[in-house]
Amino acid sequence: MRIVFNTLIIVFFFVAGKTYAQDFVYTPKNPAFGGNPYNYSWLMSSAQAQNDIAETTANAYRSDYNSDPLDNFAESLNRQILSQLSRQIVSKQFGEDALQAGTYTLGDYQIEIGDQSSGLNITITDAATGTQTTVQVPYF
């Protein structure tokens, strides 16, 4: 029985003949990483089909350059006034300078400052749009 088994194994190797094997080689698809350069148009069209972000035009970035210099000056002045007001509020709360209670009109803004027992109440009203902001700064 053992001779029959060995004979079958030897016959199997001779009948099977030669077998071939090959190495697996990875080739990237993207031409930027060494792939076939003809894949570029296919990859680009696939990427553009998946892109759902709208492209902005150059005119959107030029809107600041076409604005009126007087409007820019007024906006800059309003920013500086509000910045100065915020500095005065902080210095009143933490320093010696006093911000007087009352109503102030600065450009398009009407600022009402009220001194309460719990802190400082500031109401800023934009006369152009009618929007109103209230800030309450507690005493420390």
C-alpha positions in Angstrom: 0.0 0.0 0.0 2.8 2.3 0.8 4.4 1.6 -2.6 1.2 2.4 -4.3 1.0 5.8 -2.5 4.5 6.7 -3.3 4.0 5.7 -7.0 0.9 7.9 -7.1 2.8 10.9 -5.8 5.6 10.5 -8.3 3.1 10.1 -11.2 1.3 13.2 -10.0 4.4 15.3 -10.1 5.3 14.1 -13.6 1.8 14.5 -15.0 1.3 17.9 -13.5 4.2 19.2 -15.5 5.8 22.5 -14.9 4.0 25.2 -12.9 4.7 28.8 -13.2 4.4 31.6 -10.7 4.9 35.3 -10.9 5.5 38.2 -8.6 2.8 40.6 -7.7 3.7 44.2 -8.7 1.8 47.2 -7.4 1.3 50.0 -10.0 -0.4 53.1 -8.7 -3.3 54.6 -10.7 -2.5 58.3 -10.0 0.1 59.6 -12.4 1.4 61.9 -9.7 2.6 58.8 -7.8 4.1 57.0 -10.8 1.0 55.6 -12.4 0.0 55.7 -16.1 -0.2 59.3 -17.4 -3.3 58.4 -19.4 -5.2 58.0 -16.2 -5.0 61.7 -15.5 -8.2 62.7 -17.4 -10.2 59.9 -15.9 -9.1 60.8 -12.4 -9.8 64.6 -13.0 -13.3 64.0 -14.3 -14.1 61.7 -11.4 -12.9 64.4 -8.9 -14.9 67.2 -10.6 -18.0 65.0 -10.6 -17.8 64.7 -6.9 -17.0 68.3 -6.2 -20.0 70.1 -4.7 -18.3 73.3 -3.7 -19.3 76.3 -5.8 -16.3 78.2 -7.4 -16.0 81.8 -6.3 -15.3 84.4 -9.0 -12.5 87.0 -8.8 -15.2 89.7 -8.7 -16.2 88.5 -5.2 -12.7 89.4 -4.0 -12.6 92.8 -5.7 -15.7 94.1 -4.0 -13.6 95.8 -1.3 -11.6 97.6 -3.9 -14.6 99.1 -5.6 -16.2 100.5 -2.4 -16.5 104.1 -1.7 -13.5 105.6 0.3 -15.9 107.7 2.3 -17.9 104.6 3.4 -14.6 102.9 4.3 -13.6 106.0 6.4 -17.0 106.0 8.2 -16.7 102.3 9.0 -13.1 102.7 10.2 -14.2 105.6 12.4 -17.1 103.6 13.9 -14.8 100.7 14.6 -12.3 103.0 16.4 -15.0 104.7 18.4 -16.5 101.3 19.6 -13.0 100.1 20.4 -12.3 103.2 22.5 -15.6 102.8 24.2 -14.8 99.2 25.1 -11.4 100.3 26.5 -13.1 102.9 28.7 -15.6 100.3 29.9 -12.8 98.0 31.0 -10.8 100.8 32.6 -13.9 101.9 34.5 -14.5 98.4 35.8 -10.8 97.8 36.7 -9.2 101.2 36.9 -9.7 104.8 38.1 -11.1 106.4 34.9 -14.9 107.0 35.0 -17.3 106.5 32.2 -20.2 108.9 32.7 -23.8 107.5 32.6 -25.9 109.0 29.9 -26.7 108.9 26.2 -24.1 109.4 23.5 -24.6 109.7 19.7 -21.6 108.7 17.7 -22.2 108.5 13.9 -24.9 106.0 13.3 -24.8 104.7 16.8 -26.7 105.8 19.9 -25.1 104.5 23.1 -26.9 104.6 26.4 -24.8 103.9 29.5 -26.6 103.2 32.7 -25.0 102.7 36.1 -26.9 100.0 38.1 -26.2 98.5 41.5 -25.2 95.1 39.9 -23.0 96.6 37.2 -22.8 98.7 34.1 -25.6 98.4 31.5 -24.7 99.5 27.9 -27.3 99.6 25.1 -25.9 100.3 21.6 -28.5 101.1 18.9 -27.6 101.3 15.2 -29.8 104.1 13.8 -29.3 103.0 10.2 -30.6 99.4 10.7 -32.5 99.7 14.0 -30.5 96.8 15.6 -29.9 97.0 19.3 -27.2 95.3 21.4 -27.2 95.3 25.2 -24.1 94.6 27.2 -24.1 94.1 31.0 -20.8 94.4 32.8 -20.9 93.3 36.4 -18.9 95.1 39.1 -15.9 93.2 40.6 
